[in-house]
C-alpha cells in the first residue's frame, strides 16, 4: 500500500499505472473510514486494478459554523481499512497542497445543488465539486465510486462529470446500515447514547414511507408525513423530509402524484449532529430490509 | 484536414492520436480567424503533431446586450486558414452539443476574473473558463495556445489550469498587429472608415506609455494619463485604461510605484465596437515597434 502526500506524485503514480495498462479507479473520502467506505473501495477494486482512496477533510465544503475542526481524523486506521478493502494507493494531502496560495478557481453545479442540502448548506456542494474536479484531474480515473447515502452529492458529481465531458464512470454504491438501520456515517462517531438510539428513527421513518409507497400511496405530502410522523418525535430538528426527482433532486409539489423511482431524502439534527439518509422509492428495498447487511 | 462536429468524435480522435504517440495541442477560438489566430496555430504546430483548432461562438461568454447574434461566422474560410497554419483537425460543434439540455455546471475563476474586463462584462470569464474546461476535457491536450491580445483571458485560463491541476501547458502567443499598430481582432470587421482609423489611437496610446515607462516613468497615474491623452480624443468611450499586476491583473493604486513587468490594459468603444489591447511594460516592445510584423 503506497501512501502519497504530494499532488504531483499522485499524478505521476497514476500516469505510470495507466501506461502499464492498468485501469484506475478513485474513491474520494474525508477519511474516518467505516464499512460504507470499505464497500466503495471493494466496488472500485472490482472495476479497476489501481484503486486510489483519497483522504482529505476538504475545508471548502464546510460552512463557517460547521464541524471542519472537529471532523474525525484517523489516518492510520483509514490506511489499514482502505488496504484491506482493496486500495492500492492512499492519497492524503495537506490542505495547502490542494489549495495553494493564490488558488481561486471553483466548479459549481446549478439546480441539482440548490435544493435539499444545498438550501441548508449553501456553499457545500461548490466545495465538493471543486475538490472532486481537482482529484479527478490528478488521478485521471476511468471509474469513481460514491455512496448513495450522500445521494444529492452523487447526483451533483454525476452532473458535473456529464457537463464537463469528464470521461469517468460515476458508480453509485449502496448504503451500508447498522443492525437498527442507521446508515453508516463518519459523523455517527459524534453520537452517544441515548442520542445514537434516537437516530434510528431515521431509517424507520424512511421505511414506513417506502412501505406506504409499495402499498400504492403516491401523494408526496402523504409519503413525507408518513416519514415525518416517525422521525419527528425522536430528533431535535428537521432540515427537510422531501420527496424529489431522483435525477435532479428537484422536490415534488406537495400535491404531486409521485412517479416510480422517486427520492425520499431526509436531513435532521440529533444532539448537534447533522445526519442525512434517503431511499429511492420503487427502486431499492426499504432501509430496514437492508439493516445490518454489511456493518461490522 | 478533418472536420469534427460531435464532442465524442473529437474525444475518440484525440484519444487515438495520443495512443499512436502523438502529442496533442489545442487552439480554442470563436472562428472568424485572422493572422493572429494563424500565429496561435503555427505555435501549436511547433509544439505538437496533432493540432486541434476549435471554432465555437460560445454563448455563455456573451452578455445579454452583446454581439453573440452578429458575431462573424466564417467556417469555410476558417477551415482553410487553420489548415494552412498547421491544424490537423477543426472542431466546430453546435451550441446544443456543448451545452445539452440539463447542462448546469460552471467553472469560475475568482480575483483574476474580477477586475478590468470582468468589471464591465461580469459573466464573461465564467463563460470562457467553462467552455475551455469542456474543450480541454474532450481534447486532453498537452499544450493550449492563447493570444496575449486577450491578456486577462490568458491569465484567467492559466489560473484555472493551475488550480484544477490540469496537466496542460498554457502558451501565451504574441499579438499580431496591422501596419498602423491596431491589434488583429475578429471584431475589427465591424469597423468602417473613419472608425477603423480612429481605432489606431489605441496602439499609439499604449506605445506612448511604454516609451514613458522605458524613459523611467514609474507612476501608475502618469502612465495611464500618457495613454489616455492619446486614446481619449479618438474613441467614443473608455471602459478602462489601467496599469495592473501582470500575473493576477490586480490594478495598481494610482499613486503606486509601478514595478518592471506590469500590465497596461485598455478597453474602449469605437462606433459600438468594443476593442481591447495591452502591453506588458518592461517585458515586450511597444505596439508600434511591432506594427505590421505579421499582418497580411
Interface residues (C-beta under 8 A of the other chain):
Chain A: X7 X11 X102 X103 X104 X105 X106 X107 X108 X109 X110 X111 X112 X129 X133 X134 X137 X138 X159 X160 X162 X163 X164 X165 X166 X167 X248
Chain B: X7 X11 X102 X103 X104 X105 X106 X107 X108 X109 X110 X111 X112 X129 X133 X134 X137 X138 X159 X160 X162 X163 X164 X165 X166 X167 X248
